[in-house]
Amino acid sequence: MANFNITDASALFKQKYGKISDNVYNSANVTLGRIKKEYNFVGKEMKLPVPTGFSGGVGSGSLPAANIANYGDLTLTAKKVYAVCEIDRETIKASINNEGAFVEATKHTVQKTVESWTRNASRILFGDGTGALGSFSGSSSGTATDPVITITAATWKEANFEEGDFCNVNTLASVFEVVSVDPSTRAVTLQRISGSDDLTMIGAGTHVVYMQNSRNNDPLGLKGVCDATSSTLYGINVGRRWQSVQEAAGGAGITVDRMNKVMLEVQRRSGKVPDLIVTSFTQYRKIMNLLEDQKQYIVEPRSPELKGKVSFKGLEFMSAAGSIGIFPERFVEDDRMYFLNTNYITAHHRPDMGWFDDDGTVFLRSASADTYGARYGGYYQNLIIPAFQGVLTGLAT
């Protein structure tokens, strides 16, 4: 004997849908929001004269000989940075109102594309300009189409690897998709999307994974500027007046004295005090632990309810110019801390950065498929004046 039940008569029942899930990832970046942005970068290049020292011609006792100051010719070259999306026409029509879908497909796709561009811009800001996500040594395991690589500890940065991103390896033309990331072992599984390169046969040596098409095409970032000890930055030779303060902890733990040393050395060299400290979540936790016994509690004797308080709402560092905020950032390596003066960090954009709407619309019909595509981004270069920045590396993790 059969009864009327929800399983056998499922076609008669509607589905109840809840609110779309919130983001389950960290897309915030305090530093990207703090730096200056300019949108008037026109012409082939931007050139700025930079004084890298005082002029001569001083002395006592008799009239001294004159000498000119040293100047560098700073050169900025714009880099192309994009985010693209594509949406099926039927999907647009099927989601045109809230009866058909949680969200309107075009609006949701636009939002997620901008989020992805911002995430990539954050990666770039804390990168070295090479587009590198990380490196691995020797051959990979897995299959030819699904190789598994283990990122070396020295280059591991979990935020650089996101499922769904496409990447290249070395100078190989093949495109791989990141399909899984295991932070505990630094294992990243790639799936070959196009090409014939077999990473399981790649051989000995160190191999670099790059964001797709980004090898040596990223704007310059903080790691590239603050770690530089030779060669040039923006066409100016790296030297005493054109170099960041660099302090290596050598595996030692974070201390207030080490932070004071970098902070004061930046001020001694440049005459300016950093206004922002950015570090990894690992070091942020260690600072919180370091300062926990210095907290002060105000107990109100008549309070009807006493609550124990643990940890902090936020952290500030007392500098010669007053207190400055300390912020955790997932794109910072676990063992480092940046001391930044955001007044001397500028993203120089060419005009009309944003959605490409030169044809009068954002979404353009594909010529070969029933889809619409859109492009977001622009052309820019980060100008980070090294003399006003500092970095503390090699901290215990």
Secondary structure as a PSIPRED ss2 file (coil, helix, strand):
# PSIPRED VFORMAT (PSIPRED V4.0)

   1 M C   1.000  0.000  0.000
   2 A C   1.000  0.000  0.000
   3 N C   1.000  0.000  0.000
   4 F C   1.000  0.000  0.000
   5 N C   1.000  0.000  0.000
   6 I C   1.000  0.000  0.000
   7 T C   1.000  0.000  0.000
   8 D C   1.000  0.000  0.000
   9 A C   1.000  0.000  0.000
  10 S H   0.000  1.000  0.000
  11 A H   0.000  1.000  0.000
  12 L H   0.000  1.000  0.000
  13 F C   1.000  0.000  0.000
  14 K C   1.000  0.000  0.000
  15 Q C   1.000  0.000  0.000
  16 K C   1.000  0.000  0.000
  17 Y C   1.000  0.000  0.000
  18 G C   1.000  0.000  0.000
  19 K C   1.000  0.000  0.000
  20 I C   1.000  0.000  0.000
  21 S C   1.000  0.000  0.000
  22 D C   1.000  0.000  0.000
  23 N C   1.000  0.000  0.000
  24 V C   1.000  0.000  0.000
  25 Y C   1.000  0.000  0.000
  26 N C   1.000  0.000  0.000
  27 S C   1.000  0.000  0.000
  28 A C   1.000  0.000  0.000
  29 N C   1.000  0.000  0.000
  30 V H   0.000  1.000  0.000
  31 T H   0.000  1.000  0.000
  32 L H   0.000  1.000  0.000
  33 G H   0.000  1.000  0.000
  34 R H   0.000  1.000  0.000
  35 I C   1.000  0.000  0.000
  36 K E   0.000  0.000  1.000
  37 K E   0.000  0.000  1.000
  38 E E   0.000  0.000  1.000
  39 Y C   1.000  0.000  0.000
  40 N C   1.000  0.000  0.000
  41 F C   1.000  0.000  0.000
  42 V C   1.000  0.000  0.000
  43 G C   1.000  0.000  0.000
  44 K C   1.000  0.000  0.000
  45 E C   1.000  0.000  0.000
  46 M E   0.000  0.000  1.000
  47 K E   0.000  0.000  1.000
  48 L E   0.000  0.000  1.000
  49 P E   0.000  0.000  1.000
  50 V E   0.000  0.000  1.000
  51 P E   0.000  0.000  1.000
  52 T C   1.000  0.000  0.000
  53 G C   1.000  0.000  0.000
  54 F C   1.000  0.000  0.000
  55 S C   1.000  0.000  0.000
  56 G C   1.000  0.000  0.000
  57 G C   1.000  0.000  0.000
  58 V C   1.000  0.000  0.000
  59 G C   1.000  0.000  0.000
  60 S C   1.000  0.000  0.000
  61 G C   1.000  0.000  0.000
  62 S C   1.000  0.000  0.000
  63 L C   1.000  0.000  0.000
  64 P C   1.000  0.000  0.000
  65 A C   1.000  0.000  0.000
  66 A C   1.000  0.000  0.000
  67 N C   1.000  0.000  0.000
  68 I C   1.000  0.000  0.000
  69 A C   1.000  0.000  0.000
  70 N C   1.000  0.000  0.000
  71 Y E   0.000  0.000  1.000
  72 G E   0.000  0.000  1.000
  73 D E   0.000  0.000  1.000
  74 L E   0.000  0.000  1.000
  75 T E   0.000  0.000  1.000
  76 L E   0.000  0.000  1.000
  77 T C   1.000  0.000  0.000
  78 A C   1.000  0.000  0.000
  79 K E   0.000  0.000  1.000
  80 K E   0.000  0.000  1.000
  81 V E   0.000  0.000  1.000
  82 Y E   0.000  0.000  1.000
  83 A E   0.000  0.000  1.000
  84 V E   0.000  0.000  1.000
  85 C E   0.000  0.000  1.000
  86 E E   0.000  0.000  1.000
  87 I E   0.000  0.000  1.000
  88 D E   0.000  0.000  1.000
  89 R H   0.000  1.000  0.000
  90 E H   0.000  1.000  0.000
  91 T H   0.000  1.000  0.000
  92 I H   0.000  1.000  0.000
  93 K H   0.000  1.000  0.000
  94 A H   0.000  1.000  0.000
  95 S C   1.000  0.000  0.000
  96 I C   1.000  0.000  0.000
  97 N C   1.000  0.000  0.000
  98 N C   1.000  0.000  0.000
  99 E C   1.000  0.000  0.000
 100 G C   1.000  0.000  0.000
 101 A C   1.000  0.000  0.000
 102 F C   1.000  0.000  0.000
 103 V C   1.000  0.000  0.000
 104 E C   1.000  0.000  0.000
 105 A H   0.000  1.000  0.000
 106 T H   0.000  1.000  0.000
 107 K H   0.000  1.000  0.000
 108 H H   0.000  1.000  0.000
 109 T H   0.000  1.000  0.000
 110 V H   0.000  1.000  0.000
 111 Q H   0.000  1.000  0.000
 112 K H   0.000  1.000  0.000
 113 T H   0.000  1.000  0.000
 114 V H   0.000  1.000  0.000
 115 E H   0.000  1.000  0.000
 116 S H   0.000  1.000  0.000
 117 W H   0.000  1.000  0.000
 118 T H   0.000  1.000  0.000
 119 R H   0.000  1.000  0.000
 120 N H   0.000  1.000  0.000
 121 A H   0.000  1.000  0.000
 122 S H   0.000  1.000  0.000
 123 R H   0.000  1.000  0.000
 124 I H   0.000  1.000  0.000
 125 L H   0.000  1.000  0.000
 126 F C   1.000  0.000  0.000
 127 G C   1.000  0.000  0.000
 128 D C   1.000  0.000  0.000
 129 G C   1.000  0.000  0.000
 130 T C   1.000  0.000  0.000
 131 G C   1.000  0.000  0.000
 132 A E   0.000  0.000  1.000
 133 L E   0.000  0.000  1.000
 134 G E   0.000  0.000  1.000
 135 S E   0.000  0.000  1.000
 136 F E   0.000  0.000  1.000
 137 S E   0.000  0.000  1.000
 138 G C   1.000  0.000  0.000
 139 S C   1.000  0.000  0.000
 140 S C   1.000  0.000  0.000
 141 S E   0.000  0.000  1.000
 142 G E   0.000  0.000  1.000
 143 T C   1.000  0.000  0.000
 144 A C   1.000  0.000  0.000
 145 T C   1.000  0.000  0.000
 146 D C   1.000  0.000  0.000
 147 P E   0.000  0.000  1.000
 148 V E   0.000  0.000  1.000
 149 I E   0.000  0.000  1.000
 150 T E   0.000  0.000  1.000
 151 I E   0.000  0.000  1.000
 152 T C   1.000  0.000  0.000
 153 A H   0.000  1.000  0.000
 154 A H   0.000  1.000  0.000
 155 T H   0.000  1.000  0.000
 156 W C   1.000  0.000  0.000
 157 K C   1.000  0.000  0.000
 158 E H   0.000  1.000  0.000
 159 A H   0.000  1.000  0.000
 160 N H   0.000  1.000  0.000
 161 F C   1.000  0.000  0.000
 162 E C   1.000  0.000  0.000
 163 E C   1.000  0.000  0.000
 164 G C   1.000  0.000  0.000
 165 D C   1.000  0.000  0.000
 166 F E   0.000  0.000  1.000
 167 C E   0.000  0.000  1.000
 168 N E   0.000  0.000  1.000
 169 V E   0.000  0.000  1.000
 170 N C   1.000  0.000  0.000
 171 T C   1.000  0.000  0.000
 172 L C   1.000  0.000  0.000
 173 A C   1.000  0.000  0.000
 174 S C   1.000  0.000  0.000
 175 V E   0.000  0.000  1.000
 176 F E   0.000  0.000  1.000
 177 E E   0.000  0.000  1.000
 178 V E   0.000  0.000  1.000
 179 V E   0.000  0.000  1.000
 180 S E   0.000  0.000  1.000
 181 V E   0.000  0.000  1.000
 182 D E   0.000  0.000  1.000
 183 P C   1.000  0.000  0.000
 184 S C   1.000  0.000  0.000
 185 T C   1.000  0.000  0.000
 186 R C   1.000  0.000  0.000
 187 A E   0.000  0.000  1.000
 188 V E   0.000  0.000  1.000
 189 T E   0.000  0.000  1.000
 190 L E   0.000  0.000  1.000
 191 Q E   0.000  0.000  1.000
 192 R E   0.000  0.000  1.000
 193 I E   0.000  0.000  1.000
 194 S E   0.000  0.000  1.000
 195 G C   1.000  0.000  0.000
 196 S C   1.000  0.000  0.000
 197 D C   1.000  0.000  0.000
 198 D C   1.000  0.000  0.000
 199 L H   0.000  1.000  0.000
 200 T H   0.000  1.000  0.000
 201 M H   0.000  1.000  0.000
 202 I C   1.000  0.000  0.000
 203 G C   1.000  0.000  0.000
 204 A C   1.000  0.000  0.000
 205 G C   1.000  0.000  0.000
 206 T E   0.000  0.000  1.000
 207 H E   0.000  0.000  1.000
 208 V E   0.000  0.000  1.000
 209 V E   0.000  0.000  1.000
 210 Y E   0.000  0.000  1.000
 211 M E   0.000  0.000  1.000
 212 Q C   1.000  0.000  0.000
 213 N C   1.000  0.000  0.000
 214 S C   1.000  0.000  0.000
 215 R C   1.000  0.000  0.000
 216 N C   1.000  0.000  0.000
 217 N C   1.000  0.000  0.000
 218 D C   1.000  0.000  0.000
 219 P C   1.000  0.000  0.000
 220 L C   1.000  0.000  0.000
 221 G C   1.000  0.000  0.000
 222 L H   0.000  1.000  0.000
 223 K H   0.000  1.000  0.000
 224 G H   0.000  1.000  0.000
 225 V H   0.000  1.000  0.000
 226 C H   0.000  1.000  0.000
 227 D C   1.000  0.000  0.000
 228 A C   1.000  0.000  0.000
 229 T C   1.000  0.000  0.000
 230 S C   1.000  0.000  0.000
 231 S C   1.000  0.000  0.000
 232 T E   0.000  0.000  1.000
 233 L E   0.000  0.000  1.000
 234 Y C   1.000  0.000  0.000
 235 G C   1.000  0.000  0.000
 236 I E   0.000  0.000  1.000
 237 N E   0.000  0.000  1.000
 238 V C   1.000  0.000  0.000
 239 G E   0.000  0.000  1.000
 240 R C   1.000  0.000  0.000
 241 R C   1.000  0.000  0.000
 242 W E   0.000  0.000  1.000
 243 Q C   1.000  0.000  0.000
 244 S C   1.000  0.000  0.000
 245 V E   0.000  0.000  1.000
 246 Q E   0.000  0.000  1.000
 247 E E   0.000  0.000  1.000
 248 A E   0.000  0.000  1.000
 249 A C   1.000  0.000  0.000
 250 G C   1.000  0.000  0.000
 251 G C   1.000  0.000  0.000
 252 A C   1.000  0.000  0.000
 253 G C   1.000  0.000  0.000
 254 I C   1.000  0.000  0.000
 255 T C   1.000  0.000  0.000
 256 V H   0.000  1.000  0.000
 257 D H   0.000  1.000  0.000
 258 R H   0.000  1.000  0.000
 259 M H   0.000  1.000  0.000
 260 N H   0.000  1.000  0.000
 261 K H   0.000  1.000  0.000
 262 V H   0.000  1.000  0.000
 263 M H   0.000  1.000  0.000
 264 L H   0.000  1.000  0.000
 265 E H   0.000  1.000  0.000
 266 V H   0.000  1.000  0.000
 267 Q H   0.000  1.000  0.000
 268 R H   0.000  1.000  0.000
 269 R H   0.000  1.000  0.000
 270 S H   0.000  1.000  0.000
 271 G C   1.000  0.000  0.000
 272 K C   1.000  0.000  0.000
 273 V C   1.000  0.000  0.000
 274 P C   1.000  0.000  0.000
 275 D C   1.000  0.000  0.000
 276 L E   0.000  0.000  1.000
 277 I E   0.000  0.000  1.000
 278 V E   0.000  0.000  1.000
 279 T E   0.000  0.000  1.000
 280 S C   1.000  0.000  0.000
 281 F H   0.000  1.000  0.000
 282 T H   0.000  1.000  0.000
 283 Q H   0.000  1.000  0.000
 284 Y H   0.000  1.000  0.000
 285 R H   0.000  1.000  0.000
 286 K H   0.000  1.000  0.000
 287 I H   0.000  1.000  0.000
 288 M H   0.000  1.000  0.000
 289 N H   0.000  1.000  0.000
 290 L H   0.000  1.000  0.000
 291 L H   0.000  1.000  0.000
 292 E H   0.000  1.000  0.000
 293 D H   0.000  1.000  0.000
 294 Q H   0.000  1.000  0.000
 295 K C   1.000  0.000  0.000
 296 Q C   1.000  0.000  0.000
 297 Y C   1.000  0.000  0.000
 298 I C   1.000  0.000  0.000
 299 V C   1.000  0.000  0.000
 300 E C   1.000  0.000  0.000
 301 P C   1.000  0.000  0.000
 302 R C   1.000  0.000  0.000
 303 S C   1.000  0.000  0.000
 304 P C   1.000  0.000  0.000
 305 E C   1.000  0.000  0.000
 306 L C   1.000  0.000  0.000
 307 K C   1.000  0.000  0.000
 308 G C   1.000  0.000  0.000
 309 K C   1.000  0.000  0.000
 310 V C   1.000  0.000  0.000
 311 S C   1.000  0.000  0.000
 312 F C   1.000  0.000  0.000
 313 K C   1.000  0.000  0.000
 314 G C   1.000  0.000  0.000
 315 L E   0.000  0.000  1.000
 316 E E   0.000  0.000  1.000
 317 F E   0.000  0.000  1.000
 318 M E   0.000  0.000  1.000
 319 S E   0.000  0.000  1.000
 320 A C   1.000  0.000  0.000
 321 A C   1.000  0.000  0.000
 322 G E   0.000  0.000  1.000
 323 S E   0.000  0.000  1.000
 324 I E   0.000  0.000  1.000
 325 G E   0.000  0.000  1.000
 326 I E   0.000  0.000  1.000
 327 F E   0.000  0.000  1.000
 328 P E   0.000  0.000  1.000
 329 E C   1.000  0.000  0.000
 330 R C   1.000  0.000  0.000
 331 F C   1.000  0.000  0.000
 332 V C   1.000  0.000  0.000
 333 E C   1.000  0.000  0.000
 334 D C   1.000  0.000  0.000
 335 D C   1.000  0.000  0.000
 336 R C   1.000  0.000  0.000
 337 M E   0.000  0.000  1.000
 338 Y E   0.000  0.000  1.000
 339 F E   0.000  0.000  1.000
 340 L E   0.000  0.000  1.000
 341 N C   1.000  0.000  0.000
 342 T H   0.000  1.000  0.000
 343 N H   0.000  1.000  0.000
 344 Y H   0.000  1.000  0.000
 345 I E   0.000  0.000  1.000
 346 T E   0.000  0.000  1.000
 347 A E   0.000  0.000  1.000
 348 H E   0.000  0.000  1.000
 349 H E   0.000  0.000  1.000
 350 R C   1.000  0.000  0.000
 351 P C   1.000  0.000  0.000
 352 D C   1.000  0.000  0.000
 353 M C   1.000  0.000  0.000
 354 G E   0.000  0.000  1.000
 355 W E   0.000  0.000  1.000
 356 F C   1.000  0.000  0.000
 357 D C   1.000  0.000  0.000
 358 D C   1.000  0.000  0.000
 359 D C   1.000  0.000  0.000
 360 G C   1.000  0.000  0.000
 361 T C   1.000  0.000  0.000
 362 V C   1.000  0.000  0.000
 363 F C   1.000  0.000  0.000
 364 L E   0.000  0.000  1.000
 365 R E   0.000  0.000  1.000
 366 S C   1.000  0.000  0.000
 367 A C   1.000  0.000  0.000
 368 S C   1.000  0.000  0.000
 369 A C   1.000  0.000  0.000
 370 D C   1.000  0.000  0.000
 371 T E   0.000  0.000  1.000
 372 Y E   0.000  0.000  1.000
 373 G E   0.000  0.000  1.000
 374 A E   0.000  0.000  1.000
 375 R E   0.000  0.000  1.000
 376 Y E   0.000  0.000  1.000
 377 G E   0.000  0.000  1.000
 378 G E   0.000  0.000  1.000
 379 Y E   0.000  0.000  1.000
 380 Y E   0.000  0.000  1.000
 381 Q E   0.000  0.000  1.000
 382 N E   0.000  0.000  1.000
 383 L E   0.000  0.000  1.000
 384 I E   0.000  0.000  1.000
 385 I C   1.000  0.000  0.000
 386 P H   0.000  1.000  0.000
 387 A H   0.000  1.000  0.000
 388 F H   0.000  1.000  0.000
 389 Q C   1.000  0.000  0.000
 390 G E   0.000  0.000  1.000
 391 V E   0.000  0.000  1.000
 392 L E   0.000  0.000  1.000
 393 T E   0.000  0.000  1.000
 394 G C   1.000  0.000  0.000
 395 L C   1.000  0.000  0.000
 396 A C   1.000  0.000  0.000
 397 T C   1.000  0.000  0.000
